[in-house]
Amino acid sequence: MRFNEFGLTWQAALTVVLTAVGLYLLYIIVVRLLGQRVLGTMSSLDVMVVITMGAVLGRAILGDSTDLLGGSIALLTLLVIQALFHQLRRWRSTEALLRNAPLALVVDGVVHEANLKRAHVDPQDLWARMRMAGVHDPGQVALMVLESTGQISLLHKGGAIDPRLTEGIRGVDASDRARPN
């Protein structure tokens, strides 16, 4: 039994693999450029866009190959790339390239407007997150962070913050870490 009896030539299979790798790398670059907010909570419109993007990417990766073998090769390629990138994140030098560092949005009740702009966070999203956390006034917030996952976390004032919780957060300096809230 030969490979092309399944409806796919070696060249077409290689094209599927190379296209999947190229589009995956493009996605990583775009997320790094746009920031982690693109990965945060999504509105219904965002969900629709993600589904559409998935369909477009799937079609682009598969090209003319729409059979089971082509789809299997594309899926396996994406899973292997994901596993490789997961392994690369284990080293600090490559992790910095692959993952956006957390970014402070509010420190000690003060909103950092420049960081909101840098991270493409709408102030209304910030206020909504505060409301969801039961905050009545920004002065109650010790720290709000746009995490590397795209989620926004919030720590209330009222006690000392363990310095381990603020390690690696851009926009939080050592004096902010040591200060009790």
C-alpha positions as CSV (number, residue, x, y, z in Angstrom):
1,M,0.0,0.0,0.0
2,R,1.4,3.4,-1.0
3,F,0.9,6.8,0.6
4,N,-0.8,8.3,-2.5
5,E,-3.4,5.6,-2.5
6,F,-5.0,7.5,0.4
7,G,-5.5,10.5,-2.0
8,L,-2.5,12.5,-0.8
9,T,0.9,12.8,-2.4
10,W,4.1,13.2,-0.3
11,Q,4.4,16.7,-1.7
12,A,0.8,17.6,-0.6
13,A,1.4,16.1,2.9
14,L,4.6,18.2,3.2
15,T,2.6,21.3,2.1
16,V,0.1,20.6,4.9
17,V,2.8,20.3,7.5
18,L,4.7,23.4,6.3
19,T,1.5,25.5,6.1
20,A,0.5,24.4,9.6
21,V,3.9,25.3,11.0
22,G,3.9,28.6,9.2
23,L,0.4,29.6,10.3
24,Y,1.1,28.5,13.9
25,L,4.3,30.7,14.0
26,L,2.4,33.6,12.5
27,Y,-0.3,33.2,15.2
28,I,2.4,33.3,18.0
29,I,3.9,36.4,16.5
30,V,0.6,38.2,16.2
31,V,-0.3,37.4,19.8
32,R,3.1,38.6,20.9
33,L,2.6,41.9,19.0
34,L,-1.0,42.5,20.0
35,G,-0.5,41.4,23.6
36,Q,-2.1,38.9,25.8
37,R,-5.5,40.7,25.9
38,V,-6.3,38.9,22.6
39,L,-6.5,35.7,24.7
40,G,-8.7,37.1,27.4
41,T,-12.4,36.7,28.0
42,M,-14.4,36.9,24.8
43,S,-17.6,38.6,23.8
44,S,-20.1,36.8,21.5
45,L,-18.6,38.7,18.6
46,D,-15.1,37.5,19.6
47,V,-16.3,33.9,19.7
48,M,-17.7,34.2,16.2
49,V,-14.5,35.7,15.0
50,V,-12.4,32.9,16.6
51,I,-14.7,30.2,15.0
52,T,-14.4,31.9,11.6
53,M,-10.6,32.2,12.0
54,G,-10.4,28.5,12.8
55,A,-12.3,27.7,9.6
56,V,-10.1,29.9,7.5
57,L,-6.9,28.6,9.1
58,G,-8.1,25.0,8.7
59,R,-8.9,25.6,5.0
60,A,-5.5,27.3,4.5
61,I,-3.6,24.5,6.2
62,L,-5.4,21.7,4.3
63,G,-5.4,23.5,0.9
64,D,-6.7,21.0,-1.7
65,S,-6.4,18.1,0.8
66,T,-9.8,17.7,2.4
67,D,-9.6,14.0,3.1
68,L,-9.1,12.1,6.4
69,L,-5.4,11.7,5.9
70,G,-4.7,15.4,5.1
71,G,-6.8,16.4,8.2
72,S,-5.0,13.9,10.3
73,I,-1.6,15.2,9.2
74,A,-2.7,18.8,9.9
75,L,-4.0,17.9,13.4
76,L,-0.9,15.9,14.3
77,T,1.3,18.6,13.1
78,L,-0.5,21.2,15.3
79,L,-0.3,18.9,18.3
80,V,3.4,18.2,17.8
81,I,4.1,22.0,17.5
82,Q,2.1,22.6,20.6
83,A,4.0,20.0,22.5
84,L,7.3,21.4,21.3
85,F,6.4,24.9,22.4
86,H,5.3,23.6,25.7
87,Q,8.7,22.0,26.2
88,L,10.4,25.2,25.1
89,R,8.6,27.2,27.8
90,R,10.5,25.2,30.4
91,W,13.6,27.3,29.8
92,R,13.5,30.9,31.0
93,S,15.2,32.2,27.8
94,T,12.7,30.8,25.5
95,E,9.7,31.3,27.8
96,A,10.3,35.1,27.5
97,L,10.0,34.8,23.8
98,L,6.8,32.7,23.8
99,R,4.8,34.2,26.7
100,N,3.9,37.8,27.5
101,A,4.9,38.8,31.0
102,P,2.0,39.8,33.3
103,L,1.4,43.6,33.3
104,A,0.2,45.8,36.2
105,L,-2.9,47.8,35.3
106,V,-3.7,49.2,38.8
107,V,-1.1,49.5,41.6
108,D,-2.2,50.7,45.0
109,G,-5.5,52.2,43.6
110,V,-3.8,54.1,40.8
111,V,-4.8,53.1,37.2
112,H,-1.8,52.9,34.9
113,E,-3.3,54.4,31.7
114,A,-0.1,53.7,29.7
115,N,-0.3,50.0,30.5
116,L,-4.0,49.9,29.6
117,K,-3.1,51.3,26.1
118,R,0.0,49.0,25.8
119,A,-2.2,46.0,26.5
120,H,-5.2,47.1,24.5
121,V,-7.4,47.0,27.6
122,D,-10.5,49.1,27.4
123,P,-11.1,51.1,30.6
124,Q,-14.7,49.8,30.7
125,D,-13.3,46.2,30.9
126,L,-11.2,47.3,33.9
127,W,-14.2,48.8,35.7
128,A,-16.3,45.7,34.9
129,R,-13.6,43.5,36.4
130,M,-13.6,45.7,39.5
131,R,-17.4,45.4,39.8
132,M,-17.2,41.6,39.4
133,A,-14.7,41.5,42.3
134,G,-16.9,43.6,44.6
135,V,-14.8,46.7,44.4
136,H,-16.6,49.9,45.2
137,D,-13.7,52.3,44.6
138,P,-10.4,51.8,42.8
139,G,-8.7,52.8,46.1
140,Q,-9.7,49.4,47.4
141,V,-7.5,47.7,44.8
142,A,-3.9,46.7,45.8
143,L,-3.1,45.3,42.4
144,M,-4.8,44.5,39.1
145,V,-2.8,42.5,36.6
146,L,-3.3,41.5,33.0
147,E,-2.0,37.9,33.3
148,S,-0.1,36.1,30.6
149,T,-3.3,34.1,29.9
150,G,-5.2,37.3,29.0
151,Q,-7.3,37.2,32.2
152,I,-7.3,40.2,34.6
153,S,-6.7,39.3,38.2
154,L,-7.3,41.5,41.2
155,L,-5.9,41.7,44.7
156,H,-7.8,43.7,47.3
157,K,-6.1,45.9,49.9
158,G,-6.1,44.7,53.4
159,G,-2.9,42.7,54.0
160,A,0.6,42.3,52.9
161,I,1.1,40.7,49.5
162,D,3.5,37.8,49.4
163,P,6.3,38.9,47.1
164,R,6.1,35.7,45.1
165,L,2.7,36.8,43.8
166,T,4.3,39.9,42.2
167,E,7.4,38.3,40.7
168,G,7.8,39.0,37.0
169,I,5.0,41.5,36.8
170,R,5.9,44.5,34.6
171,G,4.9,47.7,36.3
172,V,5.4,46.6,39.8
173,D,8.7,47.6,41.4
174,A,10.5,46.1,44.5
175,S,9.2,48.9,46.8
176,D,5.6,48.1,45.7
177,R,6.2,44.4,46.6
178,A,7.5,45.0,50.0
179,R,4.8,47.4,51.1
180,P,1.8,46.0,53.1
181,N,-1.7,47.0,51.9
